[in-house]
């Protein structure tokens, strides 16, 4: 896209000292583009923030079949990382490199005559850089907890090259206040030439709300007296103040009327796969990737696509796809069967090199929101392509703002029957309305909400709505953390996988009211011609799989349907659940082949559960460079 091409015009300066002053608006714009360029890094928003660090939960899920810790120390998803994990250092370095460029730009820009004159363009640009800086700091806080923090250039730190560590609450409070100051001077997306590919006023407001929700929520705090302790889940005493900030700024976005949910759910993501940027719908800020230059969206997401050595044959003109972002096998059964998000979020097949669809009979499923295969044939990257799809990722969506608003009101007013209750219900309803056909909304939306207006009941349906809305976007485990629900959910996920496998093997010990008997063990399918209807199926060229009663138990319907086993839940040779059902949450709970579960959390009350060590360790190299200023807690050594 022409707007993305603009980001190629960047400054080569790595830092600015007091003798450097921006001379022209062109210089200023190039320097700002450099900050944007660094959020495209594959080590952060270009990949790892959404793939490597998609920690296992009841939505995103990656299996593991080994009880031995990988020597690389990179098994973050299984809560079994080490400070020597190679991904940690690359992510840390690139996030702080982006922060450094942002600090350089902000201070340099604020020293210009244009800034002193309150030039509207430079005020907007300073706001953009502060948003990008806050993004990086916020997401690093979520991953690492208390981290090094400074709003100064490294040049201004003199001989002290070790950035001081700061408490996570203080970091978020400073960033929230910083953005509240610049927001009034920023422009709406509709008034920016690049639209939602630039940080706008609405994005600034939304980011304030997201950081406030993190600040209001729980997080894993270290025991400074015992670095080997896992820590405890706590939230600050002033948490209600930050729920109120989130409510205010979500309300600002909603009241502005600049975004809506007019597009169908699937159309939002199909448009992104086809490089269509819409400035007034669900996306509020999209990471602006460059086609054939950056971004793994559609490569790591969507159905896997195989290629063969001779890539000149076959009809797969989209190239290789990894399909590595996977969803929990049981996630699809949590949806209402009429929920329109189900069929466009969960994928049960992949493509062979010749374009033939193949049943995915695995312990998880694909996330089909984005895919290279959804790109129109005329824009396909070609048979030899892999990553660098250039498909944008919606870092902030209006649906998130609506649900954050509803959550904040529910928390502050003890339900949704108070002063702002009607507006909270309307915000919730907008998200859920889009998920159901008009004829279903009376029952599935109106009656559903009306039956759940108490604080606890509304919170439960809000938890589920976020679960169904944001599958594959690596938001679920972060939500569970701030709600202090992560340990409970991870425990339940383990017993769901282990219990299903035990049930298949003839053991009903973990069967809760026969919960596993309604889950099919076989799929019945046939290959059918492409319907050439993007509303039905995003790809208009390749053949597709038609499934018979995909979400329920079915007897064999006979010809022309073929049967596929879902997956091998139980290992008959070992007389035990398969290793994938025993070791995929290994750093928290696992079982050996003899049925010994460590720790055995079955039936343990929620309040007695150990914490999930989701906080990542500082990279070993960072600790070494700090000369003793930093150290790891949470039992990392």
PyMOL commands that set and color helices and strands:
alter all, ss='L'
color gray80, all
select helices_A, chain A and resi 2-8+25-39+86-110+113-116+120-144+154-157+168-185+189-191+195-197+201-216+239-256+265-273+331-334+340-345+372-374+377-379+398-413+421-434+438-450+455-469+476-482+486-504+579-583+606-608+620-625
alter helices_A, ss='H'
color red, helices_A
select strands_A, chain A and resi 74-75+80-81+147-148+165-166+219-221+232-234+283-287+326-328+346-347+349-351+357-359+364-367+393-397+522-528+544-548+562-565+570-571+576-577+590-591+597-598
alter strands_A, ss='S'
color yellow, strands_A
deselect
rebuild
show_as cartoon
